[in-house]
């Protein structure tokens, strides 16, 4: 059973950096893509970033490109979202997710963690 356990987040001021971590367990993730999504109050859950476990490619939403970086720590089976230059519009509950290669739907989700950015 795949489990994704998130940590990090919190309340910060505009311009500050935060890091979110997602520890993955339950199987080998060599053939998986890991990602981050976020959901602001009253809005749909939206894609933020994704990376293959091999690290060959990373993709970002336009709204975070150049400010956020997704990476993976293979030794600790962890995916990290480094968020720099945070803005109030980044305020949301952030979720990590995983899906096997060739599968369109994100099959597994973390528990979510709140990020609040105040001006």
Backbone torsions as a table, in degrees:
resi	resn	phi	psi	omega
1	UNK	NA	124.7	179.5
2	UNK	-75.4	133.5	174.6
3	UNK	-128.4	136.0	177.4
4	UNK	-120.9	118.0	-176.3
5	UNK	-116.9	117.3	-174.4
6	UNK	-94.4	152.8	172.3
7	UNK	-148.3	163.3	-178.2
8	UNK	101.6	-166.5	-178.5
9	UNK	90.1	-174.0	179.1
10	UNK	136.3	-165.1	-179.0
11	UNK	-113.3	127.1	-177.3
12	UNK	-139.1	171.0	176.2
13	UNK	-90.2	160.4	176.0
14	UNK	-55.0	137.1	176.3
15	UNK	92.4	-11.3	-178.2
16	UNK	-82.0	162.6	177.9
17	UNK	-106.0	150.4	174.8
18	UNK	-142.3	155.0	177.4
19	UNK	-126.9	136.0	174.5
20	UNK	-113.5	141.3	178.1
21	UNK	-122.3	149.8	179.1
22	UNK	-136.8	109.3	179.9
23	UNK	-89.8	122.7	-177.1
24	UNK	-103.4	137.2	178.6
25	UNK	-146.8	164.9	174.9
26	UNK	112.6	-20.6	176.6
27	UNK	-168.4	176.6	174.8
28	UNK	-79.9	135.7	-172.6
29	UNK	-107.0	17.4	-178.0
30	UNK	-60.3	-26.1	-179.7
31	UNK	-111.5	34.4	-179.3
32	UNK	-122.3	155.0	166.7
33	UNK	-108.4	134.4	178.3
34	UNK	-111.8	145.2	-176.6
35	UNK	-148.6	173.5	175.6
36	UNK	-127.6	139.0	174.9
37	UNK	-128.5	166.3	175.3
38	UNK	-145.1	152.9	-179.2
39	UNK	-137.1	114.9	176.4
40	UNK	-87.3	158.5	-179.5
41	UNK	-55.7	129.0	178.5
42	UNK	78.3	4.7	-177.9
43	UNK	-119.6	167.2	174.9
44	UNK	-74.1	162.7	173.3
45	UNK	-76.0	127.1	-174.4
46	UNK	-119.8	147.7	177.9
47	UNK	-65.5	139.5	176.5
48	UNK	-115.1	-53.6	-176.8
49	UNK	-163.3	158.3	175.1
50	UNK	-148.1	158.5	178.8
51	UNK	-151.5	143.2	173.5
52	UNK	-76.5	151.7	-177.9
53	UNK	-61.8	-30.7	177.4
54	UNK	-71.5	-17.7	178.0
55	UNK	82.6	13.6	-177.2
56	UNK	-72.7	-22.4	-178.1
57	UNK	-153.9	143.7	175.8
58	UNK	-131.8	143.8	178.7
59	UNK	-130.2	149.6	-176.7
60	UNK	-134.7	150.9	168.1
61	UNK	-68.2	148.1	-178.9
62	UNK	-57.9	-32.7	-175.4
63	UNK	-68.4	-18.3	-177.7
64	UNK	-118.0	-5.1	-177.0
65	UNK	-59.1	132.0	-179.5
66	UNK	89.1	-14.0	179.7
67	UNK	-114.5	-35.3	-178.3
68	UNK	-105.5	147.9	175.6
69	UNK	-134.2	128.7	175.9
70	UNK	-102.8	138.5	178.9
71	UNK	-148.2	168.4	176.6
72	UNK	-132.4	144.0	178.0
73	UNK	-108.5	96.1	-174.3
74	UNK	-62.5	-37.0	-176.3
75	UNK	-61.1	-32.6	-177.8
76	UNK	-110.2	10.6	179.6
77	UNK	50.9	47.4	-173.6
78	UNK	-127.9	139.9	172.3
79	UNK	-109.7	135.3	-173.1
80	UNK	-120.8	137.8	172.3
81	UNK	-115.9	107.4	176.9
82	UNK	-90.2	120.5	-175.9
83	UNK	-114.8	115.3	179.4
84	UNK	-111.4	161.4	177.4
85	UNK	48.7	51.3	-176.2
86	UNK	-64.6	145.8	-179.6
87	UNK	-122.4	159.1	177.3
88	UNK	-56.0	-32.7	-179.9
89	UNK	-72.0	-5.6	173.6
90	UNK	-83.9	-6.3	179.6
91	UNK	-61.8	124.3	-176.7
92	UNK	-178.1	170.4	165.6
93	UNK	-89.4	126.9	-177.1
94	UNK	-102.5	136.7	-179.1
95	UNK	-125.0	135.1	168.2
96	UNK	-92.1	156.8	-175.5
97	UNK	-150.8	160.1	179.8
98	UNK	-140.7	145.9	173.8
99	UNK	-147.3	145.1	177.3
100	UNK	-70.8	154.9	174.7
101	UNK	-55.5	139.4	176.2
102	UNK	83.6	-3.4	178.3
103	UNK	-106.0	126.6	-176.0
104	UNK	-76.0	-36.8	-175.8
105	UNK	-84.0	143.8	175.2
106	UNK	-77.4	116.6	-168.5
107	UNK	-85.9	-29.7	-172.3
108	UNK	-130.1	144.1	-176.2
109	UNK	-133.7	145.8	170.3
110	UNK	-78.9	179.0	-173.1
111	UNK	-82.1	-11.8	-179.1
112	UNK	91.5	145.5	177.0
113	UNK	-145.4	138.5	-174.4
114	UNK	-83.0	133.9	169.7
115	UNK	-122.6	123.2	179.2
116	UNK	-123.6	124.8	-179.6
117	UNK	-117.7	120.4	-178.7
118	UNK	-108.8	150.1	-177.2
119	UNK	-88.4	NA	NA
